[in-house]
Amino acid sequence: MSFAVLAKEAFLITLPVIFIYIAFKKKYKMLIFTFAPVIIVMSIFYLPNFFRGDNIYKGLILKGHSEQKEEKFDFSLAGHLYPDYYTFRFDRENFLEQYKNIKKGDEGFIKSLMVKKAADNVEADSLNLSERFVVSSYLFVVHVARFFSLEDIGGVFIFLLGLLGFVYLKRHDLFLRNLLAWWIGGSIILFSYAALVGRNHLMDFGFAIGLFVSMGIVYLLEIFSRHFNWGEKNKLWMSVFAVLIFGYGLLTIDHVVWGRAYDSDILRIHTYADITKQKNIKEGEVIATSIRSDESITFNLLTDKSLIIFRPETMEKIISRGKTEEVFDYFGIKHILGYSDDLSEKIAKNSGASIIATSNIKIIRPETSSGKSFLMNLVK
């Protein structure tokens, strides 16, 4: 478990959940053998950084940022509130004035609370007890709903298989069944009501979900086998058939997920990356772009180029204030990418930066083999 936490900090939430369950069951020997290695490994590799404040979940739960200035917040956290790094560092007051309108509920009650939650995470605002309960309950419902989601879990069919597996595992290993249920349920409660985390954490429970679904398939086959008095040969063929049906279901879900991905801007990002790699961009030269933060990670992996996000409205403000050259020199920006034709021309004129590509580009679609095309068109 300690290595899991070192790999992904979200697993930090798992430790107290599992500790409480094993202690509650009075399995003290198991508790020692489970958590002694955790204490040793984490004391050496993890806790020094944790107590120095480098853990995002410690900060969200314990509000351990009080000793820090806002300027020292990691923008991966501050970016949930501020549109870009420039606004966060140099135009914060103006942005917070606009934020007050959202906080009043002009864009809806839930939206205002979620924005306020993001502000609370970076200590730009604070949630009172009733607001925190509403936000936490909303996040809890979101986390639970993902267990029925077609794209996240595979839909209600996969959920029902998992539910059958949950029942089946009770007969064979009640302790393990309850441990997995406690792990999932307890973690979701802590994510929602302690850390106020809304991102998808289903992958953290991949082992448990996979086990429940597998046990569900086994239980379903047993039910049919007893009802129809199947022999061993028929059991084998029905097992193969069940695996094929299950695989077909997963392919159908993949079809939906990939369809949504292709409908998004992912192909645009790949096109931007292809064009960028054709340019002679020297090491250390920074690219200013308007793409989203998550898209910038993909772009960076594809190109290995330095980039910084400036929202179009931020660029408009910088130009209107006559600070384009100053800002570009400060960040070392030499190129721009992804802005409209008009805005790109204005930025280039005021800064001297080169235009890699505007948002008005022809999307390059990757070639697909006839076999893949046939399969994806067959599975709908």
BALOBA-1460 file (C-alpha; in Angstrom, 3 decimals):
// residues 380
<rec num="1" residu="m" x="0.000" y="0.000" z="0.000"/>
<rec num="2" residu="s" x="2.877" y="2.354" z="0.714"/>
<rec num="3" residu="f" x="4.159" y="1.952" z="-2.847"/>
<rec num="4" residu="a" x="0.626" y="2.591" z="-4.113"/>
<rec num="5" residu="v" x="0.593" y="5.908" z="-2.209"/>
<rec num="6" residu="l" x="4.026" y="6.778" z="-3.578"/>
<rec num="7" residu="a" x="2.707" y="6.092" z="-7.081"/>
<rec num="8" residu="k" x="-0.576" y="7.980" z="-6.640"/>
<rec num="9" residu="e" x="-1.339" y="10.226" z="-3.688"/>
<rec num="10" residu="a" x="-5.081" y="9.534" z="-3.850"/>
<rec num="11" residu="f" x="-4.303" y="6.167" z="-2.238"/>
<rec num="12" residu="l" x="-3.413" y="8.105" z="0.923"/>
<rec num="13" residu="i" x="-7.179" y="8.195" z="1.587"/>
<rec num="14" residu="t" x="-7.190" y="4.376" z="1.513"/>
<rec num="15" residu="l" x="-4.853" y="3.961" z="4.495"/>
<rec num="16" residu="p" x="-7.156" y="5.152" z="7.297"/>
<rec num="17" residu="v" x="-10.132" y="3.360" z="5.717"/>
<rec num="18" residu="i" x="-8.399" y="-0.028" z="5.678"/>
<rec num="19" residu="f" x="-6.782" y="0.568" z="9.085"/>
<rec num="20" residu="i" x="-10.172" y="1.260" z="10.721"/>
<rec num="21" residu="y" x="-11.777" y="-1.801" z="9.106"/>
<rec num="22" residu="i" x="-9.036" y="-4.256" z="10.170"/>
<rec num="23" residu="a" x="-8.929" y="-2.760" z="13.677"/>
<rec num="24" residu="f" x="-12.728" y="-2.960" z="13.929"/>
<rec num="25" residu="k" x="-12.548" y="-6.657" z="13.015"/>
<rec num="26" residu="k" x="-9.890" y="-7.070" z="15.758"/>
<rec num="27" residu="k" x="-7.430" y="-8.726" z="13.383"/>
<rec num="28" residu="y" x="-4.447" y="-7.199" z="15.158"/>
<rec num="29" residu="k" x="-1.866" y="-9.556" z="13.703"/>
<rec num="30" residu="m" x="-3.006" y="-8.683" z="10.183"/>
<rec num="31" residu="l" x="-2.949" y="-5.014" z="11.178"/>
<rec num="32" residu="i" x="0.687" y="-5.221" z="12.247"/>
<rec num="33" residu="f" x="1.836" y="-7.164" z="9.186"/>
<rec num="34" residu="t" x="-0.090" y="-4.815" z="6.887"/>
<rec num="35" residu="f" x="0.872" y="-1.439" z="8.331"/>
<rec num="36" residu="a" x="4.375" y="-2.037" z="9.690"/>
<rec num="37" residu="p" x="5.872" y="-2.053" z="6.146"/>
<rec num="38" residu="v" x="3.701" y="0.967" z="5.305"/>
<rec num="39" residu="i" x="5.085" y="2.941" z="8.255"/>
<rec num="40" residu="i" x="8.688" y="1.986" z="7.456"/>
<rec num="41" residu="v" x="8.551" y="2.758" z="3.728"/>
<rec num="42" residu="m" x="6.557" y="5.969" z="4.092"/>
<rec num="43" residu="s" x="8.728" y="7.239" z="6.955"/>
<rec num="44" residu="i" x="11.746" y="7.088" z="4.671"/>
<rec num="45" residu="f" x="10.370" y="8.094" z="1.264"/>
<rec num="46" residu="y" x="7.130" y="9.955" z="1.876"/>
<rec num="47" residu="l" x="6.476" y="11.587" z="5.237"/>
<rec num="48" residu="p" x="9.252" y="14.236" z="5.023"/>
<rec num="49" residu="n" x="7.628" y="15.731" z="1.924"/>
<rec num="50" residu="f" x="4.139" y="15.176" z="3.350"/>
<rec num="51" residu="f" x="4.780" y="17.236" z="6.485"/>
<rec num="52" residu="r" x="6.550" y="19.884" z="4.419"/>
<rec num="53" residu="g" x="3.195" y="20.399" z="2.666"/>
<rec num="54" residu="d" x="3.877" y="18.786" z="-0.714"/>
<rec num="55" residu="n" x="0.787" y="16.532" z="-0.601"/>
<rec num="56" residu="i" x="-2.316" y="17.936" z="-2.275"/>
<rec num="57" residu="y" x="-4.762" y="15.829" z="-0.228"/>
<rec num="58" residu="k" x="-3.168" y="16.857" z="3.062"/>
<rec num="59" residu="g" x="-3.660" y="20.467" z="2.006"/>
<rec num="60" residu="l" x="-7.280" y="19.934" z="0.997"/>
<rec num="61" residu="i" x="-8.227" y="18.108" z="4.197"/>
<rec num="62" residu="l" x="-6.069" y="19.880" z="6.788"/>
<rec num="63" residu="k" x="-5.784" y="23.232" z="4.969"/>
<rec num="64" residu="g" x="-2.036" y="23.082" z="5.412"/>
<rec num="65" residu="h" x="-1.343" y="26.026" z="3.117"/>
<rec num="66" residu="s" x="-1.776" y="28.674" z="5.781"/>
<rec num="67" residu="e" x="1.958" y="29.100" z="6.136"/>
<rec num="68" residu="q" x="2.340" y="29.652" z="2.402"/>
<rec num="69" residu="k" x="1.681" y="32.658" z="0.270"/>
<rec num="70" residu="e" x="-0.803" y="32.200" z="-2.540"/>
<rec num="71" residu="e" x="1.990" y="32.745" z="-5.040"/>
<rec num="72" residu="k" x="3.493" y="29.426" z="-3.975"/>
<rec num="73" residu="f" x="0.395" y="27.348" z="-4.727"/>
<rec num="74" residu="d" x="0.891" y="24.780" z="-7.445"/>
<rec num="75" residu="f" x="-1.109" y="26.045" z="-10.441"/>
<rec num="76" residu="s" x="-2.448" y="22.531" z="-10.974"/>
<rec num="77" residu="l" x="-4.577" y="23.327" z="-7.915"/>
<rec num="78" residu="a" x="-5.060" y="27.083" z="-8.442"/>
<rec num="79" residu="g" x="-6.003" y="26.386" z="-12.081"/>
<rec num="80" residu="h" x="-9.357" y="25.004" z="-10.889"/>
<rec num="81" residu="l" x="-10.300" y="28.613" z="-10.151"/>
<rec num="82" residu="y" x="-8.067" y="30.889" z="-12.220"/>
<rec num="83" residu="p" x="-8.229" y="30.660" z="-16.035"/>
<rec num="84" residu="d" x="-4.456" y="30.828" z="-16.578"/>
<rec num="85" residu="y" x="-1.189" y="31.386" z="-14.748"/>
<rec num="86" residu="y" x="-0.885" y="35.041" z="-15.750"/>
<rec num="87" residu="t" x="-4.271" y="35.848" z="-14.210"/>
<rec num="88" residu="f" x="-3.342" y="33.920" z="-11.076"/>
<rec num="89" residu="r" x="-0.045" y="35.775" z="-10.633"/>
<rec num="90" residu="f" x="-0.623" y="39.246" z="-12.055"/>
<rec num="91" residu="d" x="-4.347" y="39.919" z="-12.512"/>
<rec num="92" residu="r" x="-5.857" y="38.209" z="-9.508"/>
<rec num="93" residu="e" x="-7.741" y="41.170" z="-8.081"/>
<rec num="94" residu="n" x="-9.622" y="41.871" z="-11.311"/>
<rec num="95" residu="f" x="-10.528" y="38.205" z="-11.671"/>
<rec num="96" residu="l" x="-11.803" y="37.976" z="-8.096"/>
<rec num="97" residu="e" x="-14.091" y="40.934" z="-8.776"/>
<rec num="98" residu="q" x="-15.695" y="38.904" z="-11.583"/>
<rec num="99" residu="y" x="-15.728" y="35.880" z="-9.293"/>
<rec num="100" residu="k" x="-18.004" y="37.749" z="-6.871"/>
<rec num="101" residu="n" x="-20.769" y="37.757" z="-9.494"/>
<rec num="102" residu="i" x="-20.513" y="33.987" z="-9.914"/>
<rec num="103" residu="k" x="-20.508" y="33.559" z="-6.148"/>
<rec num="104" residu="k" x="-23.790" y="35.449" z="-5.902"/>
<rec num="105" residu="g" x="-25.411" y="32.641" z="-7.897"/>
<rec num="106" residu="d" x="-25.792" y="34.461" z="-11.204"/>
<rec num="107" residu="e" x="-24.802" y="31.248" z="-13.054"/>
<rec num="108" residu="g" x="-26.773" y="28.826" z="-10.886"/>
<rec num="109" residu="f" x="-26.616" y="27.659" z="-7.271"/>
<rec num="110" residu="i" x="-24.525" y="24.496" z="-7.804"/>
<rec num="111" residu="k" x="-22.125" y="26.273" z="-10.205"/>
<rec num="112" residu="s" x="-21.607" y="29.081" z="-7.680"/>
<rec num="113" residu="l" x="-20.861" y="26.589" z="-4.886"/>
<rec num="114" residu="m" x="-18.452" y="24.534" z="-7.029"/>
<rec num="115" residu="v" x="-16.561" y="27.681" z="-8.009"/>
<rec num="116" residu="k" x="-16.514" y="28.701" z="-4.365"/>
<rec num="117" residu="k" x="-15.128" y="25.246" z="-3.516"/>
<rec num="118" residu="a" x="-12.275" y="25.832" z="-5.968"/>
<rec num="119" residu="a" x="-11.670" y="29.216" z="-4.346"/>
<rec num="120" residu="d" x="-11.697" y="27.570" z="-0.920"/>
<rec num="121" residu="n" x="-8.984" y="25.133" z="-2.053"/>
<rec num="122" residu="v" x="-6.620" y="28.043" z="-2.766"/>
<rec num="123" residu="e" x="-7.863" y="30.127" z="0.189"/>
<rec num="124" residu="a" x="-9.370" y="32.817" z="-2.027"/>
<rec num="125" residu="d" x="-12.681" y="32.196" z="-0.236"/>
<rec num="126" residu="s" x="-14.154" y="29.800" z="2.295"/>
<rec num="127" residu="l" x="-17.190" y="27.551" z="2.495"/>
<rec num="128" residu="n" x="-19.360" y="27.685" z="5.580"/>
<rec num="129" residu="l" x="-20.604" y="24.458" z="7.150"/>
<rec num="130" residu="s" x="-23.928" y="24.307" z="5.292"/>
<rec num="131" residu="e" x="-22.283" y="25.110" z="1.930"/>
<rec num="132" residu="r" x="-19.627" y="22.476" z="2.553"/>
<rec num="133" residu="f" x="-22.315" y="19.874" z="3.278"/>
<rec num="134" residu="v" x="-24.200" y="20.717" z="0.050"/>
<rec num="135" residu="v" x="-20.999" y="20.577" z="-2.047"/>
<rec num="136" residu="s" x="-19.884" y="17.332" z="-0.376"/>
<rec num="137" residu="s" x="-23.282" y="15.707" z="-0.924"/>
<rec num="138" residu="y" x="-23.264" y="16.773" z="-4.572"/>
<rec num="139" residu="l" x="-19.769" y="15.292" z="-5.023"/>
<rec num="140" residu="f" x="-20.863" y="12.094" z="-3.267"/>
<rec num="141" residu="v" x="-23.769" y="11.663" z="-5.695"/>
<rec num="142" residu="v" x="-21.395" y="12.278" z="-8.628"/>
<rec num="143" residu="h" x="-18.959" y="9.614" z="-7.366"/>
<rec num="144" residu="v" x="-21.744" y="7.069" z="-6.828"/>
<rec num="145" residu="a" x="-23.331" y="7.801" z="-10.230"/>
<rec num="146" residu="r" x="-20.078" y="6.821" z="-11.943"/>
<rec num="147" residu="f" x="-20.683" y="3.207" z="-10.900"/>
<rec num="148" residu="f" x="-23.667" y="3.195" z="-13.310"/>
<rec num="149" residu="s" x="-22.039" y="5.271" z="-16.056"/>
<rec num="150" residu="l" x="-21.653" y="3.711" z="-19.504"/>
<rec num="151" residu="e" x="-18.317" y="5.391" z="-20.179"/>
<rec num="152" residu="d" x="-16.829" y="5.066" z="-16.682"/>
<rec num="153" residu="i" x="-17.847" y="1.567" z="-15.600"/>
<rec num="154" residu="g" x="-19.530" y="-0.009" z="-18.632"/>
<rec num="155" residu="g" x="-23.149" y="0.801" z="-17.859"/>
<rec num="156" residu="v" x="-25.820" y="-0.833" z="-15.719"/>
<rec num="157" residu="f" x="-25.053" y="-4.318" z="-17.142"/>
<rec num="158" residu="i" x="-21.503" y="-4.263" z="-15.730"/>
<rec num="159" residu="f" x="-22.787" y="-2.788" z="-12.467"/>
<rec num="160" residu="l" x="-25.306" y="-5.641" z="-12.105"/>
<rec num="161" residu="l" x="-22.577" y="-8.199" z="-12.765"/>
<rec num="162" residu="g" x="-20.525" y="-6.521" z="-10.051"/>
<rec num="163" residu="l" x="-23.520" y="-6.653" z="-7.715"/>
<rec num="164" residu="l" x="-23.908" y="-10.390" z="-8.395"/>
<rec num="165" residu="g" x="-20.212" y="-10.819" z="-7.650"/>
<rec num="166" residu="f" x="-20.657" y="-8.878" z="-4.413"/>
<rec num="167" residu="v" x="-23.349" y="-11.372" z="-3.341"/>
<rec num="168" residu="y" x="-21.348" y="-14.399" z="-4.569"/>
<rec num="169" residu="l" x="-18.148" y="-13.376" z="-2.766"/>
<rec num="170" residu="k" x="-20.029" y="-13.345" z="0.547"/>
<rec num="171" residu="r" x="-20.250" y="-17.149" z="0.404"/>
<rec num="172" residu="h" x="-16.568" y="-17.691" z="-0.279"/>
<rec num="173" residu="d" x="-14.777" y="-14.915" z="1.641"/>
<rec num="174" residu="l" x="-16.980" y="-12.620" z="3.710"/>
<rec num="175" residu="f" x="-13.992" y="-10.756" z="5.196"/>
<rec num="176" residu="l" x="-12.557" y="-9.940" z="1.756"/>
<rec num="177" residu="r" x="-15.989" y="-8.918" z="0.438"/>
<rec num="178" residu="n" x="-16.564" y="-6.542" z="3.338"/>
<rec num="179" residu="l" x="-13.013" y="-5.196" z="3.147"/>
<rec num="180" residu="l" x="-13.430" y="-4.296" z="-0.532"/>
<rec num="181" residu="a" x="-16.859" y="-2.746" z="0.117"/>
<rec num="182" residu="w" x="-15.465" y="-0.762" z="3.066"/>
<rec num="183" residu="w" x="-12.484" y="0.337" z="0.969"/>
<rec num="184" residu="i" x="-14.655" y="1.656" z="-1.864"/>
<rec num="185" residu="g" x="-17.396" y="3.168" z="0.307"/>
<rec num="186" residu="g" x="-15.066" y="4.698" z="2.875"/>
<rec num="187" residu="s" x="-12.785" y="6.202" z="0.241"/>
<rec num="188" residu="i" x="-15.729" y="7.794" z="-1.603"/>
<rec num="189" residu="i" x="-17.024" y="9.308" z="1.648"/>
<rec num="190" residu="l" x="-13.576" y="10.768" z="2.437"/>
<rec num="191" residu="f" x="-13.135" y="12.014" z="-1.141"/>
<rec num="192" residu="s" x="-16.507" y="13.758" z="-0.943"/>
<rec num="193" residu="y" x="-16.832" y="15.001" z="2.631"/>
<rec num="194" residu="a" x="-13.209" y="15.445" z="3.751"/>
<rec num="195" residu="a" x="-11.129" y="16.298" z="0.665"/>
<rec num="196" residu="l" x="-14.000" y="17.661" z="-1.482"/>
<rec num="197" residu="v" x="-12.523" y="15.915" z="-4.517"/>
<rec num="198" residu="g" x="-14.701" y="15.596" z="-7.612"/>
<rec num="199" residu="r" x="-12.405" y="13.968" z="-10.151"/>
<rec num="200" residu="n" x="-12.927" y="10.377" z="-11.255"/>
<rec num="201" residu="h" x="-11.236" y="7.872" z="-8.910"/>
<rec num="202" residu="l" x="-12.756" y="4.634" z="-10.216"/>
<rec num="203" residu="m" x="-9.340" y="3.478" z="-11.395"/>
<rec num="204" residu="d" x="-8.257" y="3.408" z="-7.740"/>
<rec num="205" residu="f" x="-10.732" y="0.576" z="-7.173"/>
<rec num="206" residu="g" x="-9.874" y="-1.312" z="-10.372"/>
<rec num="207" residu="f" x="-8.891" y="-4.512" z="-8.559"/>
<rec num="208" residu="a" x="-12.087" y="-4.613" z="-6.486"/>
<rec num="209" residu="i" x="-14.363" y="-3.769" z="-9.419"/>
<rec num="210" residu="g" x="-12.673" y="-6.350" z="-11.646"/>
<rec num="211" residu="l" x="-12.987" y="-9.001" z="-8.944"/>
<rec num="212" residu="f" x="-16.695" y="-8.289" z="-8.330"/>
<rec num="213" residu="v" x="-17.502" y="-8.372" z="-12.064"/>
<rec num="214" residu="s" x="-15.542" y="-11.614" z="-12.568"/>
<rec num="215" residu="m" x="-17.279" y="-13.243" z="-9.614"/>
<rec num="216" residu="g" x="-20.591" y="-12.026" z="-11.026"/>
<rec num="217" residu="i" x="-19.960" y="-13.802" z="-14.329"/>
<rec num="218" residu="v" x="-19.022" y="-17.007" z="-12.453"/>
<rec num="219" residu="y" x="-22.158" y="-16.774" z="-10.297"/>
<rec num="220" residu="l" x="-24.381" y="-16.153" z="-13.330"/>
<rec num="221" residu="l" x="-22.988" y="-19.231" z="-15.071"/>
<rec num="222" residu="e" x="-23.556" y="-21.287" z="-11.929"/>
<rec num="223" residu="i" x="-27.193" y="-20.165" z="-11.773"/>
<rec num="224" residu="f" x="-27.829" y="-21.137" z="-15.408"/>
<rec num="225" residu="s" x="-25.886" y="-24.358" z="-15.003"/>
<rec num="226" residu="r" x="-28.031" y="-25.490" z="-12.067"/>
<rec num="227" residu="h" x="-31.266" y="-24.392" z="-13.720"/>
<rec num="228" residu="f" x="-30.618" y="-26.133" z="-17.056"/>
<rec num="229" residu="n" x="-28.576" y="-29.065" z="-15.655"/>
<rec num="230" residu="w" x="-25.590" y="-28.396" z="-17.908"/>
<rec num="231" residu="g" x="-22.766" y="-30.870" z="-18.127"/>
<rec num="232" residu="e" x="-19.090" y="-29.922" z="-18.077"/>
<rec num="233" residu="k" x="-18.932" y="-29.538" z="-21.867"/>
<rec num="234" residu="n" x="-21.925" y="-27.196" z="-21.938"/>
<rec num="235" residu="k" x="-20.462" y="-25.207" z="-19.036"/>
<rec num="236" residu="l" x="-17.264" y="-24.740" z="-21.038"/>
<rec num="237" residu="w" x="-19.087" y="-23.528" z="-24.139"/>
<rec num="238" residu="m" x="-21.279" y="-21.154" z="-22.124"/>
<rec num="239" residu="s" x="-18.188" y="-19.786" z="-20.377"/>
<rec num="240" residu="v" x="-16.647" y="-19.017" z="-23.777"/>
<rec num="241" residu="f" x="-19.914" y="-17.465" z="-24.917"/>
<rec num="242" residu="a" x="-20.117" y="-15.320" z="-21.759"/>
<rec num="243" residu="v" x="-16.565" y="-14.060" z="-22.296"/>
<rec num="244" residu="l" x="-17.367" y="-13.181" z="-25.932"/>
<rec num="245" residu="i" x="-20.561" y="-11.332" z="-24.930"/>
<rec num="246" residu="f" x="-18.684" y="-9.486" z="-22.201"/>
<rec num="247" residu="g" x="-15.916" y="-8.578" z="-24.658"/>
<rec num="248" residu="y" x="-18.483" y="-7.380" z="-27.174"/>
<rec num="249" residu="g" x="-19.987" y="-5.150" z="-24.509"/>
<rec num="250" residu="l" x="-16.588" y="-3.641" z="-23.743"/>
<rec num="251" residu="l" x="-15.966" y="-3.016" z="-27.468"/>
<rec num="252" residu="t" x="-19.323" y="-1.252" z="-27.703"/>
<rec num="253" residu="i" x="-18.379" y="0.978" z="-24.779"/>
<rec num="254" residu="d" x="-14.989" y="1.667" z="-26.380"/>
<rec num="255" residu="h" x="-16.841" y="2.708" z="-29.505"/>
<rec num="256" residu="v" x="-18.784" y="5.296" z="-27.499"/>
<rec num="257" residu="v" x="-15.724" y="6.541" z="-25.623"/>
<rec num="258" residu="w" x="-13.570" y="6.867" z="-28.745"/>
<rec num="259" residu="g" x="-16.449" y="8.516" z="-30.578"/>
<rec num="260" residu="r" x="-16.646" y="11.148" z="-27.854"/>
<rec num="261" residu="a" x="-12.866" y="11.593" z="-27.952"/>
<rec num="262" residu="y" x="-12.918" y="12.137" z="-31.721"/>
<rec num="263" residu="d" x="-15.771" y="14.623" z="-31.299"/>
<rec num="264" residu="s" x="-13.594" y="16.591" z="-28.874"/>
<rec num="265" residu="d" x="-10.489" y="18.612" z="-29.741"/>
<rec num="266" residu="i" x="-8.046" y="15.693" z="-29.448"/>
<rec num="267" residu="l" x="-7.484" y="15.556" z="-33.220"/>
<rec num="268" residu="r" x="-6.904" y="19.315" z="-33.220"/>
<rec num="269" residu="i" x="-4.198" y="18.870" z="-30.569"/>
<rec num="270" residu="h" x="-2.521" y="16.166" z="-32.650"/>
<rec num="271" residu="t" x="-2.682" y="18.476" z="-35.680"/>
<rec num="272" residu="y" x="-1.121" y="21.305" z="-33.667"/>
<rec num="273" residu="a" x="1.614" y="18.901" z="-32.546"/>
<rec num="274" residu="d" x="2.373" y="17.769" z="-36.129"/>
<rec num="275" residu="i" x="2.651" y="21.379" z="-37.325"/>
<rec num="276" residu="t" x="4.800" y="22.356" z="-34.328"/>
<rec num="277" residu="k" x="7.269" y="19.528" z="-34.972"/>
<rec num="278" residu="q" x="7.759" y="20.853" z="-38.499"/>
<rec num="279" residu="k" x="8.809" y="24.269" z="-37.153"/>
<rec num="280" residu="n" x="12.336" y="25.129" z="-36.121"/>
<rec num="281" residu="i" x="11.614" y="25.857" z="-32.457"/>
<rec num="282" residu="k" x="14.760" y="26.034" z="-30.363"/>
<rec num="283" residu="e" x="15.116" y="24.578" z="-26.902"/>
<rec num="284" residu="g" x="13.985" y="27.038" z="-24.243"/>
<rec num="285" residu="e" x="11.638" y="28.974" z="-26.515"/>
<rec num="286" residu="v" x="8.158" y="29.080" z="-24.998"/>
<rec num="287" residu="i" x="4.871" y="28.741" z="-26.866"/>
<rec num="288" residu="a" x="1.812" y="30.712" z="-25.703"/>
<rec num="289" residu="t" x="-1.390" y="28.794" z="-26.387"/>
<rec num="290" residu="s" x="-5.120" y="28.934" z="-25.692"/>
<rec num="291" residu="i" x="-5.693" y="25.175" z="-25.421"/>
<rec num="292" residu="r" x="-7.048" y="23.650" z="-22.207"/>
<rec num="293" residu="s" x="-4.772" y="22.529" z="-19.394"/>
<rec num="294" residu="d" x="-5.451" y="18.814" z="-19.956"/>
<rec num="295" residu="e" x="-4.851" y="19.254" z="-23.702"/>
<rec num="296" residu="s" x="-1.549" y="21.007" z="-22.993"/>
<rec num="297" residu="i" x="-0.257" y="17.836" z="-21.289"/>
<rec num="298" residu="t" x="-0.991" y="15.812" z="-24.433"/>
<rec num="299" residu="f" x="0.599" y="18.479" z="-26.615"/>
<rec num="300" residu="n" x="3.718" y="18.570" z="-24.449"/>
<rec num="301" residu="l" x="4.080" y="14.780" z="-24.579"/>
<rec num="302" residu="l" x="3.763" y="14.823" z="-28.379"/>
<rec num="303" residu="t" x="6.191" y="17.678" z="-29.007"/>
<rec num="304" residu="d" x="8.456" y="18.002" z="-25.948"/>
<rec num="305" residu="k" x="8.114" y="21.795" z="-26.232"/>
<rec num="306" residu="s" x="7.652" y="24.348" z="-23.459"/>
<rec num="307" residu="l" x="4.289" y="26.088" z="-23.435"/>
<rec num="308" residu="i" x="2.187" y="28.335" z="-21.237"/>
<rec num="309" residu="i" x="-1.569" y="28.862" z="-21.368"/>
<rec num="310" residu="f" x="-3.050" y="32.309" z="-21.926"/>
<rec num="311" residu="r" x="-6.807" y="32.408" z="-22.372"/>
<rec num="312" residu="p" x="-7.924" y="34.585" z="-25.362"/>
<rec num="313" residu="e" x="-9.617" y="37.075" z="-23.020"/>
<rec num="314" residu="t" x="-6.374" y="37.363" z="-21.058"/>
<rec num="315" residu="m" x="-4.448" y="38.088" z="-24.235"/>
<rec num="316" residu="e" x="-6.992" y="40.757" z="-25.162"/>
<rec num="317" residu="k" x="-6.456" y="42.432" z="-21.782"/>
<rec num="318" residu="i" x="-2.674" y="42.327" z="-22.124"/>
<rec num="319" residu="i" x="-2.828" y="43.884" z="-25.597"/>
<rec num="320" residu="s" x="-5.280" y="46.596" z="-24.503"/>
<rec num="321" residu="r" x="-2.964" y="47.518" z="-21.603"/>
<rec num="322" residu="g" x="0.052" y="47.715" z="-23.916"/>
<rec num="323" residu="k" x="1.977" y="45.067" z="-21.974"/>
<rec num="324" residu="t" x="2.394" y="42.443" z="-24.694"/>
<rec num="325" residu="e" x="6.175" y="42.778" z="-25.145"/>
<rec num="326" residu="e" x="6.746" y="43.019" z="-21.393"/>
<rec num="327" residu="v" x="4.734" y="39.864" z="-20.672"/>
<rec num="328" residu="f" x="6.259" y="37.897" z="-23.542"/>
<rec num="329" residu="d" x="9.793" y="38.849" z="-22.467"/>
<rec num="330" residu="y" x="9.013" y="37.869" z="-18.870"/>
<rec num="331" residu="f" x="7.861" y="34.370" z="-19.863"/>
<rec num="332" residu="g" x="10.296" y="33.938" z="-22.773"/>
<rec num="333" residu="i" x="7.464" y="33.516" z="-25.276"/>
<rec num="334" residu="k" x="8.597" y="33.337" z="-28.908"/>
<rec num="335" residu="h" x="5.637" y="31.587" z="-30.575"/>
<rec num="336" residu="i" x="1.833" y="31.500" z="-30.316"/>
<rec num="337" residu="l" x="-0.584" y="28.685" z="-31.079"/>
<rec num="338" residu="g" x="-4.321" y="28.105" z="-31.240"/>
<rec num="339" residu="y" x="-5.767" y="31.620" z="-31.206"/>
<rec num="340" residu="s" x="-8.249" y="32.973" z="-33.753"/>
<rec num="341" residu="d" x="-6.889" y="34.499" z="-36.974"/>
<rec num="342" residu="d" x="-7.612" y="38.074" z="-35.862"/>
<rec num="343" residu="l" x="-6.240" y="37.659" z="-32.359"/>
<rec num="344" residu="s" x="-3.136" y="35.849" z="-33.644"/>
<rec num="345" residu="e" x="-2.365" y="38.768" z="-35.966"/>
<rec num="346" residu="k" x="-2.819" y="41.270" z="-33.129"/>
<rec num="347" residu="i" x="-0.564" y="39.276" z="-30.793"/>
<rec num="348" residu="a" x="2.139" y="38.843" z="-33.451"/>
<rec num="349" residu="k" x="2.010" y="42.554" z="-34.332"/>
<rec num="350" residu="n" x="2.393" y="43.656" z="-30.708"/>
<rec num="351" residu="s" x="4.947" y="41.072" z="-29.606"/>
<rec num="352" residu="g" x="6.892" y="39.956" z="-32.661"/>
<rec num="353" residu="a" x="6.114" y="36.307" z="-31.856"/>
<rec num="354" residu="s" x="5.721" y="33.864" z="-34.725"/>
<rec num="355" residu="i" x="2.391" y="32.180" z="-35.407"/>
<rec num="356" residu="i" x="2.687" y="28.382" z="-35.437"/>
<rec num="357" residu="a" x="-0.990" y="27.821" z="-36.281"/>
<rec num="358" residu="t" x="-4.324" y="29.496" z="-35.637"/>
<rec num="359" residu="s" x="-7.525" y="27.835" z="-34.496"/>
<rec num="360" residu="n" x="-8.694" y="27.960" z="-38.108"/>
<rec num="361" residu="i" x="-6.740" y="24.952" z="-39.351"/>
<rec num="362" residu="k" x="-7.650" y="21.847" z="-41.278"/>
<rec num="363" residu="i" x="-7.785" y="18.904" z="-38.884"/>
<rec num="364" residu="i" x="-5.520" y="16.029" z="-39.909"/>
<rec num="365" residu="r" x="-7.333" y="12.723" z="-39.436"/>
<rec num="366" residu="p" x="-5.117" y="9.684" z="-38.839"/>
<rec num="367" residu="e" x="-5.250" y="6.806" z="-41.287"/>
<rec num="368" residu="t" x="-7.106" y="3.735" z="-40.069"/>
<rec num="369" residu="s" x="-6.674" y="0.191" z="-41.314"/>
<rec num="370" residu="s" x="-9.623" y="-1.397" z="-43.130"/>
<rec num="371" residu="g" x="-9.773" y="-4.114" z="-40.458"/>
<rec num="372" residu="k" x="-10.140" y="-1.610" z="-37.611"/>
<rec num="373" residu="s" x="-12.711" y="0.378" z="-39.547"/>
<rec num="374" residu="f" x="-14.714" y="-2.781" z="-40.242"/>
<rec num="375" residu="l" x="-14.602" y="-3.825" z="-36.590"/>
<rec num="376" residu="m" x="-15.621" y="-0.415" z="-35.223"/>
<rec num="377" residu="n" x="-18.446" y="-0.114" z="-37.753"/>
<rec num="378" residu="l" x="-19.596" y="-3.647" z="-36.969"/>
<rec num="379" residu="v" x="-19.701" y="-3.023" z="-33.211"/>
<rec num="380" residu="k" x="-22.316" y="-0.336" z="-32.566"/>
